Amino acid sequence: MVVFLSSKLNRETFIRSIADLLRKAEIELPDDVVETLRKAEAREEKPVAKSQLRAILKNIELAKNHGVPMCQDTGIMIFFVELGTELQPGFDLEAAIREAAVLATREIPLRPNAVDPLTRKNSGDNTGAGIPDIHWKLVPGKELRVTVAPKGAGSENMSALRMLNPTETGSIKNFVLETVINAGGMPCPPLTLGIGIGGSFDKAARLAKEALLEPLDTPMNEFEKEILEAVNALGIGCMGLGGSTTALAVHVKTAHCHTASLPVAINIQCWANRHASVVFGGEE
């Protein structure tokens, strides 16, 4: 879900565009997510699961038509920013993103979710120490691409990371199944599973979260298909009430790691795989 804007970049336009991007992500799911949910509903044979999938699709329709967030948990704000090395914005991008989050919280409105981890005091505007969570990447060219992926607590709380031994590559699928079984219906399935393998402790988690941004209609490799089939064979189903679709897709991202370690992270996403992107800059 990408919108190309003018190559002219100024602070006010940027803040407005990011606030609008947040609105789009909260209200409207990407087409590939909606279509995958429709296919799941069409092939589901269990009446309860089918009714739940129909309710999800109706929820999506109502949110879009009425311009309201599709879930009461509007999440914490997670951004992925790809900054072209030939682009000079001329203003503090991080500060502008924070201001856009405050603006969006007020305008849409969004539920204030950002709290101090120890005192639990709510900032009231979805900002705070380290929030929004912004991931930066330098890329060639003159473009600035910003992706926002609001992440709710129900699915995030069920995610997991494990430092496996280098000889335990065969245990990765079982770790995924164990994680999904422990989650049950709490992360509001059907799920999307982002799996990060390799790198370091924190790199694996970043890879897992990035994997959630992959289009659901992207062809899966054999390893991803094998995990998806095993997850759906669990029969947890939509909202944990049974059925043939516990997960919609499995996407794996890998990185080289230390010879003595094998980090594996599983980032669980609920049915509402919310994300949207905008691109600034490019050729004049």
N, C-alpha and C positions, 0 to 999 in steps of 0.2 A: 504494500500500500504506500506508493511513493508519489509525491507531488513536487514538480519542478517549479521553482520560483525564479524571479528575476535574479540576474547575476549581481545586482546592486544589493549590498548587505549593510544594514544599519541596525543599531541596537533596538530601537523601538519596533521595527518590522520583525526582527528576530524574536523578541519577547512575545509579540502578538501571535506569531506563527507557531511558536512552541506551546503556548496556551491553547491554541486551536488544535494542535496536534494531540495534546492530552485529551481534549474534549472528544476528538474522533476515536482515540483508542478506548476511552471509557464507554462510549455509546455504540460503536459499530465494530463488529468483528471483521477480520479480513475474509475475503470471499472464499479462500481455500479452506478456512476453518468451518465456515457455515456449510459449504458443500460437503465436507467430510462428515459433519454431523447429520446432514440430510441422508447421506448414503447409509450411515449407521442406523438411522431410524427406519429406512426402507427395508433393510435386511434383518432387523431385529424380529424375533419370533415370540418372545415372551411378552405378554400383554402389559405387565407392570413396567418393564423396561421401556417398551415402546411408548407408553403413555408419558414416562418421564422425559424421553427424548423429544416427544412432541411438545411438552411443556417448555423445554429448553429452547426449542426453535421458536415457539410463540413469544417467549421472553426476549429473544434476540430481535424479533420483529417489532415488539412493542417499544423496546428501548430506542431503536432506530427511528421509529415513527414519532415518538413523543420527545426525542432528544434528551433522554435521561440515562444515567449510568445503568448498565445491564446487571450490576451486582451492588449490593449495599456495601461490600468491602471493596472500596475503590483502590486499595492497595497502597504500597509505598512506590515512589517514583524511581524507576530504574532507567537510565539513559545509556545508549551506546552512541558515541560520537566518533565519526571518521572525519578527520581534518586534513584537507589537502595541503601539502607542504608549500605550495605556491600561493596559498590564500592567506591574506593578512586581514583578519576581521576588524581590527582597530578598536576592539572593546573586550572586556572580560567575559568570555563565553560562559564560564561557570557561574558567575554572579548573575548573568542574564537568565540562565536556565533556572536558577533558584527563584528569581523574581517571577518567571513565567509559572512556576509551580504554585507560588503564592496566589498569583492572579487566577489561575485555573481553579484552585481550591475555593476561592471566593465566588467566581462566576458560574461554574458548572451547576451546582457546587459539588465538591468532593468531601468525603468524610475525613476529618483530620485524624491521621493514623500514626504520625511520627511522635514517639515518646522517648524520653531518656531511659536507657536500658535498666538503670538501677532505681531511680526515684519514680519512674513511670509517669513523670510529668509530661503532659502533651503540649507540644509547641503551638498547636492550634492552626498551623498553616501548611503542614506536610513538609516542613524543612527542619533541619537540625544538624547536629554533628554528623557529617558523612552522608546526609540525606538532603536532596536527591543523591542517589548512588550513580555516579557518572563514570563510565568506562571510556577511556580515550585511546584512539588509535590513529597514528599518522599514516597517511596514504599518499601516493603520487597524485599530482594534479591541482586543480583550482576549486574543487568542490568541497562543500561541507554537508555531510549527511548525518542527520540526527534521527535516531530511532528511540521511541519510548515504549517501555513494556511494564505497565503497572502490575505489581505482583501482590496478590492477597496472601493472608497468613494461613488460610486453611490448607493450601497446597504446599506452601513454603515450609510449614512446620513438619510436614511428612517427608521432606527431602532428606538425603543421607549422604555421608561421605565415609569411605573406609580406605585405609592404607593396607592394601593387600601385599603379600609376598610376591616377588617377581615370578615365582613358579605357579601362581594361582590364577593365571589367565582363564582357566576353565571354570573358575568360581564366579566370574563376573555375572553370568546369567542368573545364577542362584541368588546372588546378592540383590539383583534387581527384583526378582520374584519375592524374596524375603521383605524387601522394602515396600512393595506394592501390597503384599498380604497384611503387613503391619498397619499400613495406611487405611485399608478397608474403604469404607465410604466417606471418610472424613475429608479427603481433598476434593470431593464432588466430581467423581468420574462421570463420563469417560475422560481419561487423562491424555495428556501429551507428556512423554518421557524424554527429557534431555539428559544424555549421559556423557560425562567427560571422563576420558581415560588418559592417564599419563600426565606429564608436566610435574608440577609440585602440588603440595596440599591445596594451596589456593588456586593454582592454575586449573586443576581438574574441576573445581567448582565453577570457575568462570566459563570453561568450555561447556559444561552442562547447561548453564543458563543461556549461553549463546546458541546452543543447539535448539532451544525452544523457539528461536526466531525463524528456523527453517520452514519454508512452506510445507503444509501437511501433504500436498500432492507431489512433493519431491520423491522420486523413486527411492525406495529403501534398498540397502545392500542386503546380502544374505544374513549377515549377523544381526542386523536390525530387524529383519523379517522374523528370524528365529525367536528373538526376544519378544516381539509383538505377539506372535502366535502363542507363546508360552504364557504371557500375561493374560491374554484373552481366554485362554483355556482355564484360568482360575475361576471364572464364572462370577466374579465380584459384580460386574455389570454397572449399569448407569445408577449413580447415587448409592451404590453398594447394595442395591435391591435385587441383584441377580441379572443375568443376561449375557449376551455374546460379546458385548463391547465394553471391556474395562478400560482399554486404551485405544486412542484413535491413531497414534503414530509413535514410533520410537526413532529418535535421531541421535547419532553418536558422533562426537568430535574427539579427535585424539591429538596428542602432542608427545614428542620424545620425552623420556623421563630418565631419572638416574638408574643406573644398572642394578642398584640394590633396592628399588622401590617400584610399586605399582599403585598409584593413587586412582581411585574410582569414585566419581561423584554422580549422584542421581538427583536431578532437579525435577520435581513433580509439578506439573501444571494442570489446573482444573480444566473443565470443558471450555471455560472462557479464556482462551489463549489470546489475550489482548496485546496488540502492538500495532504501531503505526510509524511511518517514516516520512521525512521531508528532506529535500535536497536543495541547498542554496549554492549559487555560484555557477561555475562552468565557463563556457566561452561567452564573450561579449556579443 
